[in-house]
Amino acid sequence: MNENEIVLIDGNSYIHRAFHALRDLRNSKGQPTNAIYGFLRMLDKVLKEKKPKYAAVIFDTGKPTFRHEKFPDYKINRLKMPEDMVSQLPYIREIVQASGITILEKDGFEADDLIATICEWARKNGFKVTIVSSDKDLLQLLSENIIMWDTMKDVLMTPEYVIKKYELPPDKLEDIFALMGDASDNVPGVPGIGPKTAIKLIKEYGSLENVIKNADKIKSKKVRENLKKYA
């Protein structure tokens, strides 16, 4: 058992992935079991390989968060959870609890927020953390003692993984994503700035704040004008 390691499982993310990866899996009564089966396989794999002393599955509550106050259209494009998925949630929660794993959720906050808070506490108190997820937004949390594991693709993500993918360390991802925005969550960015331009700007100026301060120096007229207008 790893005494100083915490495993944090992004519950909603894995339920969605399992549901869509394993279509038309049902029990003898015709009830859908694809999300249950996929989630259980993931949980079993994590517990056997990591053997953590501390583990938690973090869920979204589905209620509005502080982000909705800032952006009323936040995640407005997201489709409603299918009924076949909803019906499996109580069973998944029972499985988690029967496994002796803590369930964490809090109204007004997303699972990402709770994961980030725990990671900050762990960092200050000398714990290692494995985040079980594939959510790119969580990559900014990675450090020497915090890694991310996508069990479905069996990909282990570290600060080196982030640098290879984005050419910048994890603590710069927040600035990159702020410039780009996030279409999947309906979060606005600066029009005309995609991943390549965002990375280039942060590499050149070091931070979002410096990009905005130096907007007049940017060669592209379109990017320069949009930064002044939208940033």
C-alpha positions as CSV (number, residue, x, y, z in Angstrom):
1,M,0.0,0.0,0.0
2,N,1.3,3.4,-0.9
3,E,1.1,5.4,2.3
4,N,1.7,8.9,0.9
5,E,-0.2,8.6,-2.4
6,I,-3.7,9.9,-3.1
7,V,-5.7,8.7,-6.1
8,L,-8.4,11.1,-7.4
9,I,-10.8,9.7,-9.9
10,D,-12.7,12.1,-12.2
11,G,-16.1,10.3,-11.8
12,N,-18.3,12.1,-14.4
13,S,-15.6,12.0,-17.0
14,Y,-15.1,8.2,-16.8
15,I,-18.8,7.5,-16.6
16,H,-19.4,9.4,-19.9
17,R,-16.4,7.7,-21.6
18,A,-17.5,4.2,-20.4
19,F,-21.1,4.8,-21.5
20,H,-20.1,5.9,-25.1
21,A,-17.3,3.3,-25.5
22,L,-19.4,0.3,-24.6
23,R,-22.7,0.6,-26.5
24,D,-25.7,-1.7,-26.0
25,L,-24.4,-3.6,-23.0
26,R,-27.4,-4.7,-20.9
27,N,-28.3,-7.2,-18.2
28,S,-30.9,-10.0,-18.5
29,K,-33.7,-7.5,-17.5
30,G,-32.7,-5.2,-20.4
31,Q,-31.3,-2.6,-18.1
32,P,-28.2,-0.7,-19.5
33,T,-25.0,-1.6,-17.8
34,N,-22.3,-0.3,-20.1
35,A,-21.3,2.7,-17.8
36,I,-21.3,0.4,-14.8
37,Y,-19.2,-2.2,-16.4
38,G,-16.7,0.3,-17.9
39,F,-16.4,2.2,-14.6
40,L,-15.9,-1.0,-12.6
41,R,-13.1,-2.1,-14.9
42,M,-11.4,1.2,-14.5
43,L,-11.8,1.2,-10.7
44,D,-10.5,-2.4,-10.5
45,K,-7.4,-1.5,-12.6
46,V,-6.6,1.6,-10.6
47,L,-6.9,-0.1,-7.2
48,K,-4.8,-3.1,-8.2
49,E,-2.0,-1.1,-9.8
50,K,-1.8,1.9,-7.5
51,K,-2.8,0.2,-4.2
52,P,-3.4,3.7,-2.6
53,K,-4.1,4.2,1.0
54,Y,-6.3,7.2,0.1
55,A,-8.6,7.3,-2.9
56,A,-11.7,9.3,-3.8
57,V,-14.1,9.6,-6.7
58,I,-15.1,13.2,-7.4
59,F,-18.4,14.0,-9.0
60,D,-20.1,17.0,-10.4
61,T,-23.4,17.7,-8.7
62,G,-25.0,19.0,-11.9
63,K,-26.0,22.3,-10.3
64,P,-24.8,25.8,-11.5
65,T,-21.3,26.8,-10.4
66,F,-19.6,30.2,-9.9
67,R,-18.6,30.0,-13.6
68,H,-22.3,30.3,-14.6
69,E,-22.4,33.6,-12.8
70,K,-19.5,34.9,-14.9
71,F,-20.6,33.2,-18.1
72,P,-24.4,32.6,-18.2
73,D,-23.9,30.5,-21.4
74,Y,-21.2,28.3,-19.8
75,K,-21.6,24.7,-21.0
76,I,-25.0,25.6,-22.6
77,N,-24.0,23.5,-25.6
78,R,-23.6,20.4,-23.6
79,L,-26.2,17.7,-24.3
80,K,-28.4,16.5,-21.5
81,M,-27.2,13.2,-19.9
82,P,-29.1,10.3,-21.6
83,E,-31.6,8.5,-19.4
84,D,-29.8,5.2,-20.0
85,M,-26.7,6.8,-18.3
86,V,-28.7,8.5,-15.5
87,S,-30.2,5.2,-14.5
88,Q,-26.8,3.7,-13.9
89,L,-25.4,6.4,-11.6
90,P,-26.9,5.1,-8.3
91,Y,-25.3,1.7,-9.0
92,I,-22.0,3.2,-9.7
93,R,-22.1,5.2,-6.5
94,E,-23.0,2.0,-4.6
95,I,-20.0,0.2,-6.1
96,V,-17.7,3.1,-5.2
97,Q,-18.9,3.1,-1.6
98,A,-18.7,-0.7,-1.3
99,S,-15.1,-0.5,-2.4
100,G,-14.4,1.7,0.6
101,I,-13.6,4.8,-1.6
102,T,-14.7,8.2,-0.6
103,I,-17.2,10.2,-2.8
104,L,-16.6,13.9,-3.0
105,E,-18.9,16.5,-4.5
106,K,-20.0,20.0,-3.6
107,D,-22.8,22.3,-4.9
108,G,-21.4,25.3,-6.7
109,F,-18.2,23.6,-7.7
110,E,-17.1,21.2,-10.5
111,A,-15.1,18.1,-9.9
112,D,-12.1,19.9,-11.5
113,D,-12.3,22.5,-8.7
114,L,-12.3,19.9,-5.9
115,I,-9.5,18.0,-7.6
116,A,-7.4,21.2,-7.8
117,T,-8.1,22.0,-4.2
118,I,-7.0,18.5,-3.0
119,C,-3.9,18.7,-5.2
120,E,-2.9,22.0,-3.6
121,W,-3.3,20.5,-0.1
122,A,-1.3,17.4,-1.1
123,R,1.5,19.5,-2.5
124,K,1.8,21.5,0.8
125,N,1.7,18.4,2.9
126,G,4.1,16.1,1.0
127,F,1.7,13.7,-0.7
128,K,1.9,12.4,-4.2
129,V,-1.3,12.5,-6.3
130,T,-2.5,10.4,-9.3
131,I,-5.4,12.0,-11.1
132,V,-7.4,9.4,-13.1
133,S,-8.8,11.4,-16.0
134,S,-8.2,12.5,-19.5
135,D,-9.4,16.1,-19.0
136,K,-6.9,18.5,-20.5
137,D,-8.0,21.2,-18.1
138,L,-6.4,19.2,-15.3
139,L,-3.0,19.1,-17.0
140,Q,-2.1,22.5,-15.5
141,L,-2.0,20.8,-12.0
142,L,0.8,18.4,-12.9
143,S,4.1,18.7,-11.1
144,E,6.9,16.5,-9.8
145,N,4.5,14.8,-7.4
146,I,1.2,15.1,-9.3
147,I,0.6,13.0,-12.4
148,M,-2.4,12.1,-14.5
149,W,-3.4,8.7,-15.8
150,D,-5.8,8.0,-18.6
151,T,-6.5,4.3,-17.9
152,M,-8.5,3.8,-21.1
153,K,-5.6,4.7,-23.3
154,D,-3.0,3.7,-20.6
155,V,-1.3,7.0,-21.0
156,L,0.6,8.5,-18.1
157,M,0.8,12.3,-18.1
158,T,3.6,14.1,-16.4
159,P,5.1,17.7,-16.6
160,E,7.4,16.3,-19.4
161,Y,4.3,15.1,-21.3
162,V,2.9,18.6,-21.1
163,I,6.1,20.2,-22.3
164,K,6.3,17.8,-25.3
165,K,2.7,18.5,-26.2
166,Y,2.4,22.2,-25.6
167,E,6.1,23.3,-25.6
168,L,5.5,24.9,-22.2
169,P,5.3,23.7,-18.6
170,P,2.0,22.9,-16.8
171,D,1.8,26.3,-15.0
172,K,1.5,28.1,-18.4
173,L,-1.5,26.1,-19.6
174,E,-4.0,28.3,-17.8
175,D,-2.8,31.3,-19.9
176,I,-2.8,29.3,-23.1
177,F,-6.4,28.1,-22.5
178,A,-7.5,31.6,-21.6
179,L,-6.4,32.9,-24.9
180,M,-7.9,30.1,-26.9
181,G,-11.2,29.8,-24.9
182,D,-13.0,26.4,-24.9
183,A,-15.7,25.9,-27.5
184,S,-16.8,22.6,-25.8
185,D,-17.7,24.5,-22.6
186,N,-18.8,27.7,-24.5
187,V,-16.1,29.7,-22.8
188,P,-15.0,32.7,-25.0
189,G,-11.4,33.2,-25.9
190,V,-9.8,35.8,-28.1
191,P,-11.2,35.4,-31.7
192,G,-8.5,34.3,-34.1
193,I,-6.3,32.8,-31.5
194,G,-6.0,29.0,-31.7
195,P,-3.5,26.6,-30.0
196,K,-0.5,27.5,-32.2
197,T,-0.9,31.2,-31.8
198,A,-1.6,31.0,-28.1
199,I,1.5,28.9,-27.4
200,K,3.6,31.2,-29.6
201,L,2.4,34.3,-27.7
202,I,2.9,32.8,-24.2
203,K,6.4,31.5,-25.2
204,E,7.3,34.9,-26.5
205,Y,5.9,37.1,-23.7
206,G,5.9,34.7,-20.7
207,S,2.3,35.2,-19.4
208,L,-1.2,36.3,-20.4
209,E,-0.7,39.5,-18.6
210,N,2.5,40.3,-20.6
211,V,0.8,39.4,-23.8
212,I,-2.0,41.9,-23.1
213,K,0.6,44.6,-22.0
214,N,2.5,44.1,-25.2
215,A,-0.4,43.9,-27.6
216,D,0.9,46.8,-29.7
217,K,4.1,44.9,-30.4
218,I,2.3,41.9,-32.0
219,K,2.8,41.7,-35.7
220,S,-0.5,40.3,-36.8
221,K,-3.0,43.1,-37.1
222,K,-6.0,40.8,-36.5
223,V,-4.5,39.3,-33.3
224,R,-3.4,42.7,-32.1
225,E,-6.8,44.3,-32.5
226,N,-8.7,41.3,-31.1
227,L,-6.5,41.3,-28.0
228,K,-7.2,44.9,-27.4
229,K,-10.9,44.3,-27.9
230,Y,-11.5,41.0,-26.1
231,A,-8.7,40.4,-23.6
